[in-house]
Amino acid sequence: MAIRIIGTGSYAPEKILTNADLEKMVETSDEWITTRTGIKQRHIAADGVATSDLAVQAARNAMEMAKITPDQINFISVATVTGDKAFPSTACFVQKKIEANNAVCYDVVAACSGLLYSLEIAVAMLRSYKKYKYALVIGAEKLSSIVDWQDRSTCVLFGDGASAVILERDDSLPDSEDCLVASELGAAGIYSELLYLPAGGSAMPASHETVEQRQHYIKMTGQELFKLAVNGMVGACRTTMKESGVKSEDVTWVVPHQANMRIIGAVAQRLTIPEERVFVNIDKYGNTSAASIGICLDELCRSGKIKRGDYILLTAFGGGLTWGAMLLRW
Ligand code: UT7
């Protein structure tokens, strides 16, 4: 039995916010944003559009590639930190909108590492239960809804978007055809306050004070995160390569979470993987958290840059803190 990726999809809302637009909103410059992060623009969802709406578009694209219908999907996993509501799960809203009426639904909260966490869980479910054949794994965020548009240290970084992957359990294939070669996930709750949303949960319910104090927006300690991000991603990537015996020169593409061009560069350098094998689209989308890796994967797939048998190394880092790497054989 083998688990295969049979479809990918992505979606970004139409509206684009450029660095020049941001120059008019906060004290910043295209030069600062570009040199410090690599971001030139980000997509922003319209008022009234929810994370599940973005997810649905990505899911439809992925189902089309996979050539499956919504009723064939056995479970939907949505990785997000910007769910439509505190509950029920955003996966349930996606289910309703695409009419995947036979699916089990749940969300995964692992911030920017969300898609990797979600894929690991989905693969384990498909391997464990013969009753599951098709999984719809989504990473989707409307980060613009939790960005403080008065805080220049964070508002220039984030964007909205969604991505989806369809996994299939194929009992006719040998185990050696499995797409997941090795994976390594990690977390360190001791650093939870380096990147978080202070209010709105049970620890600090919404009140007039929390709104006045701008506690419903992303808070981030960027510099400290930067170092931990590089170490976390490099360590996880090395573990997957060591476990599988796959060397850095065998990897066709590294697909890193798109948080900062300088982080991506440092990771590639420490893994001794040349720039041309590191996929980057941060300039177009900014940091879309759980959506970012799947958007990259979909762009790679649709541009014909991946062929069967290629090794693809996904790696991410984010709030939690959480991190991970996943080595795929396409
Ligand atoms: O998604 C996964 C988790 N997130 C990350 O991994 C993010 C990791 N961190 C980073 O990417 C970087 O730390 C940032 C891009 C957030 C910041 O870059 P930095 O090189 O670490 O800048 P900094 O925070 O040290 O700030 C340098 C200066 C400061 O001014 P002073 O104190 O030197 O006068 C900031 O106030 O840049 C200033 N600054 C800005 N200036 C213009 C901060 N934000 C801006 C801005 N425009 N938007």
Residues whose N, C-alpha, C, O or C-beta is under 5 A from the ligand:
A	BS01	UT7	E27 T28 S29 W32 R36 T37 C112 R152 S153 V156 G222 Q223 L225 F226 A229 A259 N260 N287 F317 G318
